[in-house]
């Protein structure tokens, strides 16, 4: 990592702050005021803390007395937490034949509804066989019917388009994955409560 990169990601601390004076903030967030850099560094040393430049573009720059190691650790924890909560949406695929019977259609639609409820996107593929390729409007009709029937759970993100011998449409969930997970958990807890025998 070059020193230049480090400066972008890490604020300047202690001796790396090369300005004549800073607006100093105490460890508890209290305003100390504008002080000479050497006084600020001395105060940091006396309290066994670091002097960290938190607003380098201010005039004069704002620096805070803090435990920089702890600050970095907490910042890293926050990033990790945010990553954990950002659940990745999965793209599920469901295939239909153009001449699908009602029973199979119902089963496939149920699958799509389950995926959307779980917060996943669904790629719906209609497969054309032989001469069916000359009737793309049939595929569009089937996909539009499906989109209508699941529109409470998902919305069409990419309209039906021809892809080789198939027609493809993508439906995105109306709820994101994290919300869907939270709701499923809540419903499971509710079901558990109602199943539990009530004490007399």
C-alpha positions as CSV (number, residue, x, y, z in Angstrom):
1,X,0.0,0.0,0.0
2,X,1.5,3.3,-1.0
3,X,1.6,6.2,1.5
4,X,-0.8,8.1,-0.8
5,X,-3.4,5.3,-0.6
6,X,-3.1,5.2,3.2
7,X,-3.8,8.9,3.4
8,X,-7.0,8.5,1.5
9,X,-8.4,5.7,3.8
10,X,-6.9,6.7,7.1
11,X,-7.1,10.2,8.7
12,X,-3.7,11.8,9.6
13,X,-2.8,11.2,13.2
14,X,-0.3,12.7,15.7
15,X,3.0,13.8,14.0
16,X,1.5,13.4,10.5
17,X,-0.8,16.4,11.1
18,X,1.4,19.2,9.7
19,X,-0.6,22.4,10.3
20,X,0.2,25.2,12.7
21,X,-3.1,24.9,14.7
22,X,-6.2,22.8,14.9
23,X,-9.7,23.2,16.2
24,X,-9.5,20.6,19.0
25,X,-12.3,18.3,20.2
26,X,-11.9,16.4,23.4
27,X,-12.4,12.6,23.9
28,X,-16.0,13.0,24.9
29,X,-16.8,15.3,22.0
30,X,-16.4,18.6,24.0
31,X,-15.1,21.6,22.1
32,X,-11.7,22.8,23.4
33,X,-11.2,25.4,20.8
34,X,-8.4,26.4,18.4
35,X,-5.0,25.4,19.8
36,X,-1.4,25.2,18.5
37,X,-0.5,21.8,17.1
38,X,2.2,21.3,19.6
39,X,-0.2,21.9,22.5
40,X,-2.7,19.5,21.0
41,X,-0.1,16.8,20.6
42,X,1.1,17.4,24.2
43,X,-2.5,17.0,25.5
44,X,-2.9,13.8,23.5
45,X,0.3,12.4,25.0
46,X,-0.7,13.4,28.6
47,X,-4.0,11.6,28.2
48,X,-2.4,8.6,26.5
49,X,-4.5,9.3,23.4
50,X,-4.0,10.0,19.7
51,X,-4.6,13.3,17.9
52,X,-6.7,12.4,14.9
53,X,-7.6,14.8,12.1
54,X,-11.3,14.4,11.5
55,X,-12.0,17.3,9.2
56,X,-8.9,18.1,7.2
57,X,-10.6,20.6,4.9
58,X,-11.9,22.9,7.7
59,X,-10.1,26.1,8.5
60,X,-8.3,25.4,10.8
61,X,-8.6,21.6,10.5
62,X,-10.6,19.8,13.2
63,X,-8.7,17.2,15.3
64,X,-10.0,15.0,18.0
65,X,-8.4,13.4,21.0
66,X,-9.2,9.6,20.8
67,X,-7.9,6.1,21.1
68,X,-7.2,5.6,17.4
69,X,-6.8,1.8,17.6
70,X,-10.1,1.5,19.3
71,X,-11.7,3.9,16.8
72,X,-10.4,1.8,13.8
73,X,-11.6,-1.4,15.4
74,X,-15.1,0.0,16.0
75,X,-15.2,1.3,12.4
76,X,-14.2,-2.1,11.1
77,X,-17.0,-3.7,13.2
78,X,-19.6,-1.4,11.7
79,X,-18.5,-2.3,8.2
80,X,-18.7,-6.0,9.0
81,X,-22.2,-5.5,10.5
82,X,-23.4,-3.6,7.5
83,X,-22.1,-6.4,5.2
84,X,-23.8,-9.1,7.3
85,X,-27.1,-7.3,7.0
86,X,-26.8,-6.8,3.2
87,X,-28.0,-10.2,2.2
88,X,-27.4,-11.0,-1.5
89,X,-30.4,-11.4,-3.7
90,X,-30.3,-14.7,-5.6
91,X,-31.5,-15.1,-9.2
92,X,-33.7,-18.2,-9.3
93,X,-34.7,-19.8,-12.7
94,X,-38.1,-21.3,-13.5
95,X,-38.7,-22.9,-16.9
96,X,-42.0,-23.2,-18.7
97,X,-43.0,-25.1,-21.8
98,X,-45.3,-23.1,-24.1
99,X,-48.0,-25.9,-23.9
100,X,-47.8,-26.2,-20.1
101,X,-50.9,-27.8,-18.5
102,X,-52.8,-26.0,-15.7
103,X,-51.5,-28.3,-12.9
104,X,-47.8,-27.7,-13.9
105,X,-48.5,-24.0,-14.4
106,X,-49.9,-23.8,-10.8
107,X,-46.9,-25.7,-9.4
108,X,-44.4,-23.4,-11.2
109,X,-46.3,-20.3,-10.2
110,X,-46.2,-21.5,-6.5
111,X,-42.4,-21.9,-6.9
112,X,-42.1,-18.3,-8.2
113,X,-44.2,-17.0,-5.4
114,X,-42.1,-18.7,-2.8
115,X,-38.9,-17.3,-4.3
116,X,-40.3,-13.8,-4.4
117,X,-41.6,-14.0,-0.8
118,X,-38.0,-15.0,0.2
119,X,-36.7,-11.8,-1.5
120,X,-35.1,-13.5,-4.5
121,X,-35.4,-12.5,-8.1
122,X,-36.8,-14.9,-10.6
123,X,-35.8,-15.4,-14.2
124,X,-38.8,-17.0,-16.0
125,X,-37.9,-18.8,-19.2
126,X,-40.5,-20.0,-21.8
127,X,-39.0,-22.7,-24.0
128,X,-40.1,-22.9,-27.6
129,X,-40.0,-26.3,-29.3
130,X,-39.9,-26.7,-33.1
131,X,-42.6,-24.6,-34.8
132,X,-43.6,-22.8,-31.6
133,X,-40.7,-20.3,-32.3
134,X,-42.9,-18.7,-35.0
135,X,-45.4,-17.8,-32.3
136,X,-43.6,-15.5,-29.9
137,X,-46.8,-13.7,-29.0
138,X,-47.9,-16.9,-27.2
139,X,-44.9,-16.7,-24.9
140,X,-45.5,-13.0,-24.2
141,X,-49.1,-13.8,-23.4
142,X,-48.1,-16.5,-20.9
143,X,-45.4,-14.3,-19.2
144,X,-47.8,-11.3,-18.9
145,X,-50.4,-13.6,-17.4
146,X,-47.9,-14.8,-14.9
147,X,-46.6,-11.3,-14.1
148,X,-50.2,-10.2,-13.4
149,X,-50.8,-13.2,-11.0
150,X,-47.7,-12.5,-8.9
151,X,-47.8,-8.7,-9.0
152,X,-48.4,-8.4,-5.3
153,X,-45.1,-10.2,-4.6
154,X,-42.9,-8.9,-7.4
155,X,-42.6,-6.6,-10.3
156,X,-41.3,-7.1,-13.8
157,X,-37.7,-5.9,-14.0
158,X,-37.0,-6.9,-17.6
159,X,-39.8,-7.4,-20.1
160,X,-40.1,-10.6,-22.1
161,X,-37.3,-10.8,-24.7
162,X,-36.1,-13.5,-27.1
163,X,-33.0,-15.3,-26.1
164,X,-32.1,-18.0,-28.7
165,X,-35.0,-20.6,-28.6
166,X,-36.3,-19.2,-25.4
167,X,-38.1,-16.1,-24.1
168,X,-36.9,-14.6,-20.9
169,X,-38.5,-12.3,-18.3
170,X,-37.1,-11.3,-14.9
171,X,-39.3,-10.5,-11.9
172,X,-37.9,-8.7,-8.9
173,X,-39.3,-9.1,-5.4
174,X,-41.2,-6.1,-3.9
175,X,-39.5,-6.9,-0.6
176,X,-35.8,-7.0,-0.3
177,X,-34.1,-10.1,1.1
178,X,-33.3,-8.7,4.6
179,X,-37.0,-7.6,5.1
180,X,-38.3,-10.9,3.8
181,X,-36.0,-12.8,6.2
182,X,-37.1,-10.6,9.1
183,X,-40.8,-11.1,8.2
184,X,-40.4,-14.9,7.9
185,X,-38.8,-14.9,11.4
186,X,-41.6,-12.9,12.8
187,X,-44.2,-15.1,11.3
188,X,-42.4,-18.2,12.6
189,X,-42.4,-16.7,16.1
190,X,-46.1,-15.8,15.9
191,X,-46.9,-19.4,14.8
192,X,-44.9,-20.8,17.7
193,X,-46.8,-18.5,20.1
194,X,-50.2,-19.5,18.8
195,X,-49.2,-23.2,18.9
196,X,-48.1,-23.0,22.5
197,X,-50.8,-24.1,24.9
198,X,-52.1,-21.2,27.0
199,X,-51.6,-21.5,30.7
200,X,-54.9,-21.5,32.6
